[in-house]
Amino acid sequence: MLVISSREFRQNQRLYFERADKGEQIIVQRGANKSYALTPINDDDVYFSAEMVKKIKLSAEQAKNGEVKRITSSEEINDLLGL
C-alpha cells in the first residue's frame, strides 16, 4: 500500500492511475484527517445493477397503479420503521 499526499497525486496522476490499474493500493491523504482510496472500477461496480434497475422500475409502476401504502401519522411511520 502506498500513501501519498493530494499534492503528490495532482502532480503525478497518470503514474498513480497506472499503478492502481496494476493492482497497487493507493491512498491519497488530504489534510490530517482525510484519506481516499484510488481504486479502478469495472462493470460490477456500477451504482445500480440491472437487477436494481428492474426493482426501481417495478416500484415506479406499482406507485403509478396506486399500489402504495399511505402513511398519514407519525405513529404509522414508527410502525413502518419498527420503532
HTML snippet that shows the backbone in 3Dmol.js (N, CA, C, O; Angstrom):
<script src="https://3Dmol.org/build/3Dmol-min.js"></script>
<div id="view" style="width:600px;height:400px;position:relative"></div>
<script>
const pdb = `
ATOM      1  N   MET A   1       0.859  -1.177   0.000  1.00  0.00           N
ATOM      2  CA  MET A   1       0.000   0.000   0.000  1.00  0.00           C
ATOM      3  C   MET A   1       0.899   1.231   0.000  1.00  0.00           C
ATOM      4  O   MET A   1       1.889   1.298   0.727  1.00  0.00           O
ATOM      5  N   LEU A   2       0.535   2.190  -0.822  1.00  0.00           N
ATOM      6  CA  LEU A   2       1.289   3.427  -0.952  1.00  0.00           C
ATOM      7  C   LEU A   2       0.405   4.585  -0.492  1.00  0.00           C
ATOM      8  O   LEU A   2      -0.725   4.726  -0.959  1.00  0.00           O
ATOM      9  N   VAL A   3       0.912   5.407   0.415  1.00  0.00           N
ATOM     10  CA  VAL A   3       0.184   6.577   0.895  1.00  0.00           C
ATOM     11  C   VAL A   3       0.901   7.814   0.367  1.00  0.00           C
ATOM     12  O   VAL A   3       2.100   7.998   0.576  1.00  0.00           O
ATOM     13  N   ILE A   4       0.128   8.662  -0.328  1.00  0.00           N
ATOM     14  CA  ILE A   4       0.705   9.878  -0.905  1.00  0.00           C
ATOM     15  C   ILE A   4      -0.151  11.080  -0.529  1.00  0.00           C
ATOM     16  O   ILE A   4      -1.300  10.932  -0.113  1.00  0.00           O
ATOM     17  N   SER A   5       0.417  12.262  -0.677  1.00  0.00           N
ATOM     18  CA  SER A   5      -0.332  13.493  -0.403  1.00  0.00           C
ATOM     19  C   SER A   5      -1.180  13.851  -1.616  1.00  0.00           C
ATOM     20  O   SER A   5      -0.937  13.375  -2.725  1.00  0.00           O
ATOM     21  N   SER A   6      -2.166  14.685  -1.389  1.00  0.00           N
ATOM     22  CA  SER A   6      -3.007  15.124  -2.509  1.00  0.00           C
ATOM     23  C   SER A   6      -2.181  15.935  -3.510  1.00  0.00           C
ATOM     24  O   SER A   6      -2.436  15.881  -4.713  1.00  0.00           O
ATOM     25  N   ARG A   7      -1.212  16.669  -3.026  1.00  0.00           N
ATOM     26  CA  ARG A   7      -0.335  17.441  -3.925  1.00  0.00           C
ATOM     27  C   ARG A   7       0.462  16.501  -4.818  1.00  0.00           C
ATOM     28  O   ARG A   7       0.551  16.711  -6.028  1.00  0.00           O
ATOM     29  N   GLU A   8       1.042  15.467  -4.222  1.00  0.00           N
ATOM     30  CA  GLU A   8       1.800  14.482  -4.990  1.00  0.00           C
ATOM     31  C   GLU A   8       0.890  13.813  -6.027  1.00  0.00           C
ATOM     32  O   GLU A   8       1.302  13.594  -7.166  1.00  0.00           O
ATOM     33  N   PHE A   9      -0.340  13.491  -5.631  1.00  0.00           N
ATOM     34  CA  PHE A   9      -1.277  12.875  -6.564  1.00  0.00           C
ATOM     35  C   PHE A   9      -1.569  13.803  -7.737  1.00  0.00           C
ATOM     36  O   PHE A   9      -1.541  13.378  -8.892  1.00  0.00           O
ATOM     37  N   ARG A  10      -1.847  15.062  -7.441  1.00  0.00           N
ATOM     38  CA  ARG A  10      -2.146  16.023  -8.524  1.00  0.00           C
ATOM     39  C   ARG A  10      -0.981  16.145  -9.500  1.00  0.00           C
ATOM     40  O   ARG A  10      -1.183  16.240 -10.711  1.00  0.00           O
ATOM     41  N   GLN A  11       0.217  16.141  -8.974  1.00  0.00           N
ATOM     42  CA  GLN A  11       1.389  16.334  -9.827  1.00  0.00           C
ATOM     43  C   GLN A  11       1.705  15.113 -10.682  1.00  0.00           C
ATOM     44  O   GLN A  11       2.326  15.239 -11.737  1.00  0.00           O
ATOM     45  N   ASN A  12       1.280  13.927 -10.233  1.00  0.00           N
ATOM     46  CA  ASN A  12       1.641  12.690 -10.929  1.00  0.00           C
ATOM     47  C   ASN A  12       0.452  11.751 -11.105  1.00  0.00           C
ATOM     48  O   ASN A  12       0.582  10.541 -10.915  1.00  0.00           O
ATOM     49  N   GLN A  13      -0.693  12.298 -11.463  1.00  0.00           N
ATOM     50  CA  GLN A  13      -1.917  11.495 -11.559  1.00  0.00           C
ATOM     51  C   GLN A  13      -1.757  10.268 -12.453  1.00  0.00           C
ATOM     52  O   GLN A  13      -2.150   9.162 -12.083  1.00  0.00           O
ATOM     53  N   ARG A  14      -1.190  10.475 -13.609  1.00  0.00           N
ATOM     54  CA  ARG A  14      -1.069   9.368 -14.566  1.00  0.00           C
ATOM     55  C   ARG A  14      -0.300   8.197 -13.956  1.00  0.00           C
ATOM     56  O   ARG A  14      -0.706   7.044 -14.103  1.00  0.00           O
ATOM     57  N   LEU A  15       0.794   8.483 -13.281  1.00  0.00           N
ATOM     58  CA  LEU A  15       1.599   7.454 -12.652  1.00  0.00           C
ATOM     59  C   LEU A  15       0.783   6.659 -11.642  1.00  0.00           C
ATOM     60  O   LEU A  15       0.845   5.430 -11.623  1.00  0.00           O
ATOM     61  N   TYR A  16       0.017   7.353 -10.800  1.00  0.00           N
ATOM     62  CA  TYR A  16      -0.745   6.676  -9.759  1.00  0.00           C
ATOM     63  C   TYR A  16      -1.953   5.932 -10.310  1.00  0.00           C
ATOM     64  O   TYR A  16      -2.327   4.886  -9.779  1.00  0.00           O
ATOM     65  N   PHE A  17      -2.570   6.457 -11.370  1.00  0.00           N
ATOM     66  CA  PHE A  17      -3.648   5.706 -12.026  1.00  0.00           C
ATOM     67  C   PHE A  17      -3.094   4.406 -12.614  1.00  0.00           C
ATOM     68  O   PHE A  17      -3.721   3.353 -12.493  1.00  0.00           O
ATOM     69  N   GLU A  18      -1.936   4.476 -13.242  1.00  0.00           N
ATOM     70  CA  GLU A  18      -1.333   3.277 -13.827  1.00  0.00           C
ATOM     71  C   GLU A  18      -0.991   2.249 -12.752  1.00  0.00           C
ATOM     72  O   GLU A  18      -1.203   1.052 -12.946  1.00  0.00           O
ATOM     73  N   ARG A  19      -0.469   2.708 -11.633  1.00  0.00           N
ATOM     74  CA  ARG A  19      -0.130   1.795 -10.543  1.00  0.00           C
ATOM     75  C   ARG A  19      -1.392   1.151  -9.962  1.00  0.00           C
ATOM     76  O   ARG A  19      -1.395  -0.039  -9.645  1.00  0.00           O
ATOM     77  N   ALA A  20      -2.462   1.938  -9.822  1.00  0.00           N
ATOM     78  CA  ALA A  20      -3.734   1.387  -9.337  1.00  0.00           C
ATOM     79  C   ALA A  20      -4.286   0.376 -10.332  1.00  0.00           C
ATOM     80  O   ALA A  20      -4.834  -0.650  -9.929  1.00  0.00           O
ATOM     81  N   ASP A  21      -4.149   0.654 -11.637  1.00  0.00           N
ATOM     82  CA  ASP A  21      -4.603  -0.288 -12.667  1.00  0.00           C
ATOM     83  C   ASP A  21      -3.882  -1.630 -12.556  1.00  0.00           C
ATOM     84  O   ASP A  21      -4.436  -2.667 -12.920  1.00  0.00           O
ATOM     85  N   LYS A  22      -2.653  -1.609 -12.056  1.00  0.00           N
ATOM     86  CA  LYS A  22      -1.864  -2.836 -11.905  1.00  0.00           C
ATOM     87  C   LYS A  22      -2.139  -3.534 -10.577  1.00  0.00           C
ATOM     88  O   LYS A  22      -1.513  -4.546 -10.264  1.00  0.00           O
ATOM     89  N   GLY A  23      -3.082  -2.990  -9.791  1.00  0.00           N
ATOM     90  CA  GLY A  23      -3.476  -3.652  -8.560  1.00  0.00           C
ATOM     91  C   GLY A  23      -2.875  -3.089  -7.284  1.00  0.00           C
ATOM     92  O   GLY A  23      -3.160  -3.588  -6.196  1.00  0.00           O
ATOM     93  N   GLU A  24      -2.057  -2.068  -7.398  1.00  0.00           N
ATOM     94  CA  GLU A  24      -1.456  -1.491  -6.200  1.00  0.00           C
ATOM     95  C   GLU A  24      -2.488  -0.644  -5.453  1.00  0.00           C
ATOM     96  O   GLU A  24      -3.276   0.072  -6.071  1.00  0.00           O
ATOM     97  N   GLN A  25      -2.478  -0.731  -4.138  1.00  0.00           N
ATOM     98  CA  GLN A  25      -3.371   0.085  -3.325  1.00  0.00           C
ATOM     99  C   GLN A  25      -2.741   1.465  -3.151  1.00  0.00           C
ATOM    100  O   GLN A  25      -1.622   1.593  -2.654  1.00  0.00           O
ATOM    101  N   ILE A  26      -3.475   2.486  -3.566  1.00  0.00           N
ATOM    102  CA  ILE A  26      -3.003   3.861  -3.461  1.00  0.00           C
ATOM    103  C   ILE A  26      -3.952   4.609  -2.539  1.00  0.00           C
ATOM    104  O   ILE A  26      -5.162   4.626  -2.769  1.00  0.00           O
ATOM    105  N   ILE A  27      -3.413   5.225  -1.502  1.00  0.00           N
ATOM    106  CA  ILE A  27      -4.183   6.047  -0.581  1.00  0.00           C
ATOM    107  C   ILE A  27      -3.718   7.482  -0.745  1.00  0.00           C
ATOM    108  O   ILE A  27      -2.528   7.776  -0.632  1.00  0.00           O
ATOM    109  N   VAL A  28      -4.665   8.376  -1.013  1.00  0.00           N
ATOM    110  CA  VAL A  28      -4.350   9.793  -1.153  1.00  0.00           C
ATOM    111  C   VAL A  28      -4.792  10.482   0.125  1.00  0.00           C
ATOM    112  O   VAL A  28      -5.969  10.461   0.485  1.00  0.00           O
ATOM    113  N   GLN A  29      -3.825  11.095   0.806  1.00  0.00           N
ATOM    114  CA  GLN A  29      -4.118  11.765   2.062  1.00  0.00           C
ATOM    115  C   GLN A  29      -4.344  13.250   1.797  1.00  0.00           C
ATOM    116  O   GLN A  29      -3.562  13.906   1.109  1.00  0.00           O
ATOM    117  N   ARG A  30      -5.429  13.759   2.359  1.00  0.00           N
ATOM    118  CA  ARG A  30      -5.782  15.172   2.192  1.00  0.00           C
ATOM    119  C   ARG A  30      -5.920  15.773   3.581  1.00  0.00           C
ATOM    120  O   ARG A  30      -6.891  15.497   4.286  1.00  0.00           O
ATOM    121  N   GLY A  31      -4.978  16.572   3.968  1.00  0.00           N
ATOM    122  CA  GLY A  31      -5.004  17.125   5.311  1.00  0.00           C
ATOM    123  C   GLY A  31      -4.683  16.042   6.322  1.00  0.00           C
ATOM    124  O   GLY A  31      -4.232  14.952   5.968  1.00  0.00           O
ATOM    125  N   ALA A  32      -4.925  16.359   7.586  1.00  0.00           N
ATOM    126  CA  ALA A  32      -4.557  15.435   8.650  1.00  0.00           C
ATOM    127  C   ALA A  32      -5.551  14.289   8.830  1.00  0.00           C
ATOM    128  O   ALA A  32      -5.164  13.198   9.247  1.00  0.00           O
ATOM    129  N   ASN A  33      -6.826  14.525   8.521  1.00  0.00           N
ATOM    130  CA  ASN A  33      -7.851  13.537   8.867  1.00  0.00           C
ATOM    131  C   ASN A  33      -8.655  12.987   7.705  1.00  0.00           C
ATOM    132  O   ASN A  33      -9.680  12.341   7.923  1.00  0.00           O
ATOM    133  N   LYS A  34      -8.218  13.224   6.477  1.00  0.00           N
ATOM    134  CA  LYS A  34      -8.991  12.747   5.330  1.00  0.00           C
ATOM    135  C   LYS A  34      -8.102  11.913   4.421  1.00  0.00           C
ATOM    136  O   LYS A  34      -6.997  12.320   4.064  1.00  0.00           O
ATOM    137  N   SER A  35      -8.603  10.741   4.055  1.00  0.00           N
ATOM    138  CA  SER A  35      -7.880   9.863   3.139  1.00  0.00           C
ATOM    139  C   SER A  35      -8.858   9.262   2.140  1.00  0.00           C
ATOM    140  O   SER A  35     -10.035   9.070   2.446  1.00  0.00           O
ATOM    141  N   TYR A  36      -8.360   8.968   0.946  1.00  0.00           N
ATOM    142  CA  TYR A  36      -9.183   8.420  -0.131  1.00  0.00           C
ATOM    143  C   TYR A  36      -8.420   7.285  -0.797  1.00  0.00           C
ATOM    144  O   TYR A  36      -7.208   7.377  -0.995  1.00  0.00           O
ATOM    145  N   ALA A  37      -9.126   6.220  -1.140  1.00  0.00           N
ATOM    146  CA  ALA A  37      -8.518   5.090  -1.825  1.00  0.00           C
ATOM    147  C   ALA A  37      -8.722   5.247  -3.329  1.00  0.00           C
ATOM    148  O   ALA A  37      -9.832   5.514  -3.789  1.00  0.00           O
ATOM    149  N   LEU A  38      -7.658   5.084  -4.076  1.00  0.00           N
ATOM    150  CA  LEU A  38      -7.732   5.137  -5.530  1.00  0.00           C
ATOM    151  C   LEU A  38      -7.923   3.713  -6.024  1.00  0.00           C
ATOM    152  O   LEU A  38      -7.016   2.887  -5.922  1.00  0.00           O
ATOM    153  N   THR A  39      -9.102   3.429  -6.558  1.00  0.00           N
ATOM    154  CA  THR A  39      -9.457   2.076  -6.934  1.00  0.00           C
ATOM    155  C   THR A  39     -10.111   2.060  -8.308  1.00  0.00           C
ATOM    156  O   THR A  39     -11.083   2.782  -8.533  1.00  0.00           O
ATOM    157  N   PRO A  40      -9.596   1.250  -9.233  1.00  0.00           N
ATOM    158  CA  PRO A  40     -10.273   1.150 -10.525  1.00  0.00           C
ATOM    159  C   PRO A  40     -11.625   0.455 -10.359  1.00  0.00           C
ATOM    160  O   PRO A  40     -11.777  -0.407  -9.494  1.00  0.00           O
ATOM    161  N   ILE A  41     -12.584   0.819 -11.166  1.00  0.00           N
ATOM    162  CA  ILE A  41     -13.893   0.169 -11.119  1.00  0.00           C
ATOM    163  C   ILE A  41     -14.114  -0.625 -12.396  1.00  0.00           C
ATOM    164  O   ILE A  41     -13.464  -0.392 -13.415  1.00  0.00           O
ATOM    165  N   ASN A  42     -15.054  -1.577 -12.316  1.00  0.00           N
ATOM    166  CA  ASN A  42     -15.400  -2.358 -13.504  1.00  0.00           C
ATOM    167  C   ASN A  42     -16.916  -2.414 -13.622  1.00  0.00           C
ATOM    168  O   ASN A  42     -17.619  -1.710 -12.897  1.00  0.00           O
ATOM    169  N   ASP A  43     -17.420  -3.230 -14.513  1.00  0.00           N
ATOM    170  CA  ASP A  43     -18.857  -3.289 -14.777  1.00  0.00           C
ATOM    171  C   ASP A  43     -19.669  -3.681 -13.538  1.00  0.00           C
ATOM    172  O   ASP A  43     -20.832  -3.296 -13.414  1.00  0.00           O
ATOM    173  N   ASP A  44     -19.069  -4.438 -12.630  1.00  0.00           N
ATOM    174  CA  ASP A  44     -19.775  -4.862 -11.420  1.00  0.00           C
ATOM    175  C   ASP A  44     -19.875  -3.751 -10.380  1.00  0.00           C
ATOM    176  O   ASP A  44     -20.584  -3.902  -9.384  1.00  0.00           O
ATOM    177  N   ASP A  45     -19.178  -2.642 -10.596  1.00  0.00           N
ATOM    178  CA  ASP A  45     -19.136  -1.571  -9.621  1.00  0.00           C
ATOM    179  C   ASP A  45     -20.070  -0.405  -9.950  1.00  0.00           C
ATOM    180  O   ASP A  45     -19.940   0.671  -9.367  1.00  0.00           O
ATOM    181  N   VAL A  46     -20.992  -0.603 -10.861  1.00  0.00           N
ATOM    182  CA  VAL A  46     -21.908   0.487 -11.197  1.00  0.00           C
ATOM    183  C   VAL A  46     -22.840   0.734 -10.022  1.00  0.00           C
ATOM    184  O   VAL A  46     -23.060  -0.159  -9.203  1.00  0.00           O
ATOM    185  N   TYR A  47     -23.376   1.915  -9.937  1.00  0.00           N
ATOM    186  CA  TYR A  47     -24.225   2.270  -8.810  1.00  0.00           C
ATOM    187  C   TYR A  47     -25.495   1.437  -8.762  1.00  0.00           C
ATOM    188  O   TYR A  47     -25.931   1.039  -7.682  1.00  0.00           O
ATOM    189  N   PHE A  48     -26.094   1.168  -9.912  1.00  0.00           N
ATOM    190  CA  PHE A  48     -27.308   0.373  -9.956  1.00  0.00           C
ATOM    191  C   PHE A  48     -27.103  -0.788 -10.915  1.00  0.00           C
ATOM    192  O   PHE A  48     -26.857  -0.585 -12.104  1.00  0.00           O
ATOM    193  N   SER A  49     -27.205  -1.982 -10.404  1.00  0.00           N
ATOM    194  CA  SER A  49     -27.102  -3.161 -11.251  1.00  0.00           C
ATOM    195  C   SER A  49     -28.380  -3.273 -12.078  1.00  0.00           C
ATOM    196  O   SER A  49     -29.362  -2.576 -11.823  1.00  0.00           O
ATOM    197  N   ALA A  50     -28.352  -4.145 -13.056  1.00  0.00           N
ATOM    198  CA  ALA A  50     -29.542  -4.367 -13.888  1.00  0.00           C
ATOM    199  C   ALA A  50     -30.708  -4.832 -13.026  1.00  0.00           C
ATOM    200  O   ALA A  50     -31.850  -4.437 -13.260  1.00  0.00           O
ATOM    201  N   GLU A  51     -30.428  -5.669 -12.030  1.00  0.00           N
ATOM    202  CA  GLU A  51     -31.474  -6.149 -11.126  1.00  0.00           C
ATOM    203  C   GLU A  51     -32.089  -4.994 -10.322  1.00  0.00           C
ATOM    204  O   GLU A  51     -33.305  -4.939 -10.138  1.00  0.00           O
ATOM    205  N   MET A  52     -31.250  -4.085  -9.853  1.00  0.00           N
ATOM    206  CA  MET A  52     -31.755  -2.943  -9.087  1.00  0.00           C
ATOM    207  C   MET A  52     -32.596  -2.031  -9.979  1.00  0.00           C
ATOM    208  O   MET A  52     -33.623  -1.519  -9.534  1.00  0.00           O
ATOM    209  N   VAL A  53     -32.188  -1.823 -11.206  1.00  0.00           N
ATOM    210  CA  VAL A  53     -32.969  -1.001 -12.141  1.00  0.00           C
ATOM    211  C   VAL A  53     -34.345  -1.630 -12.358  1.00  0.00           C
ATOM    212  O   VAL A  53     -35.346  -0.916 -12.414  1.00  0.00           O
ATOM    213  N   LYS A  54     -34.405  -2.963 -12.481  1.00  0.00           N
ATOM    214  CA  LYS A  54     -35.691  -3.647 -12.635  1.00  0.00           C
ATOM    215  C   LYS A  54     -36.583  -3.422 -11.418  1.00  0.00           C
ATOM    216  O   LYS A  54     -37.783  -3.191 -11.560  1.00  0.00           O
ATOM    217  N   LYS A  55     -36.002  -3.490 -10.226  1.00  0.00           N
ATOM    218  CA  LYS A  55     -36.773  -3.268  -9.000  1.00  0.00           C
ATOM    219  C   LYS A  55     -37.292  -1.838  -8.927  1.00  0.00           C
ATOM    220  O   LYS A  55     -38.427  -1.607  -8.511  1.00  0.00           O
ATOM    221  N   ILE A  56     -36.474  -0.891  -9.324  1.00  0.00           N
ATOM    222  CA  ILE A  56     -36.894   0.510  -9.308  1.00  0.00           C
ATOM    223  C   ILE A  56     -38.039   0.729 -10.287  1.00  0.00           C
ATOM    224  O   ILE A  56     -39.015   1.406  -9.963  1.00  0.00           O
ATOM    225  N   LYS A  57     -37.925   0.158 -11.487  1.00  0.00           N
ATOM    226  CA  LYS A  57     -38.991   0.305 -12.480  1.00  0.00           C
ATOM    227  C   LYS A  57     -40.286  -0.343 -12.003  1.00  0.00           C
ATOM    228  O   LYS A  57     -41.369   0.207 -12.203  1.00  0.00           O
ATOM    229  N   LEU A  58     -40.176  -1.515 -11.370  1.00  0.00           N
ATOM    230  CA  LEU A  58     -41.356  -2.185 -10.831  1.00  0.00           C
ATOM    231  C   LEU A  58     -42.008  -1.328  -9.753  1.00  0.00           C
ATOM    232  O   LEU A  58     -43.230  -1.183  -9.729  1.00  0.00           O
ATOM    233  N   SER A  59     -41.205  -0.764  -8.868  1.00  0.00           N
ATOM    234  CA  SER A  59     -41.743   0.095  -7.811  1.00  0.00           C
ATOM    235  C   SER A  59     -42.436   1.326  -8.385  1.00  0.00           C
ATOM    236  O   SER A  59     -43.489   1.733  -7.894  1.00  0.00           O
ATOM    237  N   ALA A  60     -41.856   1.911  -9.407  1.00  0.00           N
ATOM    238  CA  ALA A  60     -42.471   3.072 -10.045  1.00  0.00           C
ATOM    239  C   ALA A  60     -43.809   2.700 -10.678  1.00  0.00           C
ATOM    240  O   ALA A  60     -44.772   3.463 -10.592  1.00  0.00           O
ATOM    241  N   GLU A  61     -43.870   1.536 -11.309  1.00  0.00           N
ATOM    242  CA  GLU A  61     -45.110   1.064 -11.919  1.00  0.00           C
ATOM    243  C   GLU A  61     -46.164   0.801 -10.846  1.00  0.00           C
ATOM    244  O   GLU A  61     -47.331   1.149 -11.028  1.00  0.00           O
ATOM    245  N   GLN A  62     -45.767   0.195  -9.738  1.00  0.00           N
ATOM    246  CA  GLN A  62     -46.695  -0.056  -8.640  1.00  0.00           C
ATOM    247  C   GLN A  62     -47.247   1.264  -8.087  1.00  0.00           C
ATOM    248  O   GLN A  62     -48.443   1.381  -7.818  1.00  0.00           O
ATOM    249  N   ALA A  63     -46.380   2.236  -7.925  1.00  0.00           N
ATOM    250  CA  ALA A  63     -46.837   3.541  -7.433  1.00  0.00           C
ATOM    251  C   ALA A  63     -47.802   4.187  -8.421  1.00  0.00           C
ATOM    252  O   ALA A  63     -48.805   4.778  -8.020  1.00  0.00           O
ATOM    253  N   LYS A  64     -47.501   4.075  -9.702  1.00  0.00           N
ATOM    254  CA  LYS A  64     -48.378   4.634 -10.737  1.00  0.00           C
ATOM    255  C   LYS A  64     -49.756   3.986 -10.688  1.00  0.00           C
ATOM    256  O   LYS A  64     -50.763   4.646 -10.942  1.00  0.00           O
ATOM    257  N   ASN A  65     -49.805   2.696 -10.364  1.00  0.00           N
ATOM    258  CA  ASN A  65     -51.066   1.960 -10.296  1.00  0.00           C
ATOM    259  C   ASN A  65     -51.761   2.100  -8.943  1.00  0.00           C
ATOM    260  O   ASN A  65     -52.795   1.476  -8.704  1.00  0.00           O
ATOM    261  N   GLY A  66     -51.200   2.906  -8.074  1.00  0.00           N
ATOM    262  CA  GLY A  66     -51.819   3.113  -6.774  1.00  0.00           C
ATOM    263  C   GLY A  66     -51.537   2.031  -5.761  1.00  0.00           C
ATOM    264  O   GLY A  66     -52.154   2.005  -4.696  1.00  0.00           O
ATOM    265  N   GLU A  67     -50.624   1.144  -6.068  1.00  0.00           N
ATOM    266  CA  GLU A  67     -50.276   0.049  -5.156  1.00  0.00           C
ATOM    267  C   GLU A  67     -49.245   0.546  -4.143  1.00  0.00           C
ATOM    268  O   GLU A  67     -48.081   0.145  -4.162  1.00  0.00           O
ATOM    269  N   VAL A  68     -49.702   1.423  -3.269  1.00  0.00           N
ATOM    270  CA  VAL A  68     -48.813   2.044  -2.289  1.00  0.00           C
ATOM    271  C   VAL A  68     -49.428   1.980  -0.904  1.00  0.00           C
ATOM    272  O   VAL A  68     -50.629   1.759  -0.750  1.00  0.00           O
ATOM    273  N   LYS A  69     -48.600   2.174   0.085  1.00  0.00           N
ATOM    274  CA  LYS A  69     -49.091   2.274   1.455  1.00  0.00           C
ATOM    275  C   LYS A  69     -49.014   3.743   1.839  1.00  0.00           C
ATOM    276  O   LYS A  69     -47.943   4.350   1.827  1.00  0.00           O
ATOM    277  N   ARG A  70     -50.148   4.293   2.173  1.00  0.00           N
ATOM    278  CA  ARG A  70     -50.194   5.707   2.550  1.00  0.00           C
ATOM    279  C   ARG A  70     -50.013   5.843   4.050  1.00  0.00           C
ATOM    280  O   ARG A  70     -50.649   5.136   4.832  1.00  0.00           O
ATOM    281  N   ILE A  71     -49.155   6.742   4.436  1.00  0.00           N
ATOM    282  CA  ILE A  71     -48.867   6.996   5.847  1.00  0.00           C
ATOM    283  C   ILE A  71     -49.309   8.414   6.155  1.00  0.00           C
ATOM    284  O   ILE A  71     -48.907   9.369   5.492  1.00  0.00           O
ATOM    285  N   THR A  72     -50.148   8.529   7.179  1.00  0.00           N
ATOM    286  CA  THR A  72     -50.716   9.841   7.490  1.00  0.00           C
ATOM    287  C   THR A  72     -50.420  10.316   8.902  1.00  0.00           C
ATOM    288  O   THR A  72     -50.854  11.397   9.300  1.00  0.00           O
ATOM    289  N   SER A  73     -49.677   9.509   9.667  1.00  0.00           N
ATOM    290  CA  SER A  73     -49.392   9.940  11.036  1.00  0.00           C
ATOM    291  C   SER A  73     -48.002   9.485  11.452  1.00  0.00           C
ATOM    292  O   SER A  73     -47.417   8.589  10.844  1.00  0.00           O
ATOM    293  N   SER A  74     -47.489  10.108  12.485  1.00  0.00           N
ATOM    294  CA  SER A  74     -46.168   9.720  12.984  1.00  0.00           C
ATOM    295  C   SER A  74     -46.200   8.307  13.565  1.00  0.00           C
ATOM    296  O   SER A  74     -45.189   7.606  13.534  1.00  0.00           O
ATOM    297  N   GLU A  75     -47.342   7.886  14.092  1.00  0.00           N
ATOM    298  CA  GLU A  75     -47.461   6.534  14.618  1.00  0.00           C
ATOM    299  C   GLU A  75     -47.301   5.505  13.501  1.00  0.00           C
ATOM    300  O   GLU A  75     -46.659   4.472  13.692  1.00  0.00           O
ATOM    301  N   GLU A  76     -47.881   5.787  12.343  1.00  0.00           N
ATOM    302  CA  GLU A  76     -47.753   4.880  11.212  1.00  0.00           C
ATOM    303  C   GLU A  76     -46.307   4.825  10.723  1.00  0.00           C
ATOM    304  O   GLU A  76     -45.832   3.772  10.299  1.00  0.00           O
ATOM    305  N   ILE A  77     -45.620   5.942  10.780  1.00  0.00           N
ATOM    306  CA  ILE A  77     -44.199   5.960  10.406  1.00  0.00           C
ATOM    307  C   ILE A  77     -43.417   5.078  11.367  1.00  0.00           C
ATOM    308  O   ILE A  77     -42.598   4.262  10.944  1.00  0.00           O
ATOM    309  N   ASN A  78     -43.672   5.243  12.657  1.00  0.00           N
ATOM    310  CA  ASN A  78     -42.985   4.434  13.655  1.00  0.00           C
ATOM    311  C   ASN A  78     -43.268   2.950  13.460  1.00  0.00           C
ATOM    312  O   ASN A  78     -42.364   2.125  13.591  1.00  0.00           O
ATOM    313  N   ASP A  79     -44.527   2.597  13.145  1.00  0.00           N
ATOM    314  CA  ASP A  79     -44.881   1.210  12.890  1.00  0.00           C
ATOM    315  C   ASP A  79     -44.120   0.665  11.682  1.00  0.00           C
ATOM    316  O   ASP A  79     -43.599  -0.450  11.708  1.00  0.00           O
ATOM    317  N   LEU A  80     -44.068   1.479  10.618  1.00  0.00           N
ATOM    318  CA  LEU A  80     -43.370   1.064   9.406  1.00  0.00           C
ATOM    319  C   LEU A  80     -41.894   0.819   9.684  1.00  0.00           C
ATOM    320  O   LEU A  80     -41.314  -0.134   9.166  1.00  0.00           O
ATOM    321  N   LEU A  81     -41.288   1.670  10.496  1.00  0.00           N
ATOM    322  CA  LEU A  81     -39.867   1.553  10.810  1.00  0.00           C
ATOM    323  C   LEU A  81     -39.572   0.605  11.955  1.00  0.00           C
ATOM    324  O   LEU A  81     -38.412   0.356  12.283  1.00  0.00           O
ATOM    325  N   GLY A  82     -40.628   0.076  12.563  1.00  0.00           N
ATOM    326  CA  GLY A  82     -40.453  -0.854  13.677  1.00  0.00           C
ATOM    327  C   GLY A  82     -39.975  -0.188  14.946  1.00  0.00           C
ATOM    328  O   GLY A  82     -39.250  -0.793  15.735  1.00  0.00           O
ATOM    329  N   LEU A  83     -40.376   1.053  15.147  1.00  0.00           N
ATOM    330  CA  LEU A  83     -39.962   1.784  16.355  1.00  0.00           C
ATOM    331  C   LEU A  83     -40.990   1.702  17.455  1.00  0.00           C
ATOM    332  O   LEU A  83     -40.789   2.265  18.532  1.00  0.00           O
TER     333      LEU A  83
END
`;
const viewer = $3Dmol.createViewer("view");
viewer.addModel(pdb, "pdb");
viewer.setStyle({}, {cartoon: {color: "spectrum"}});
viewer.zoomTo();
viewer.render();
</script>
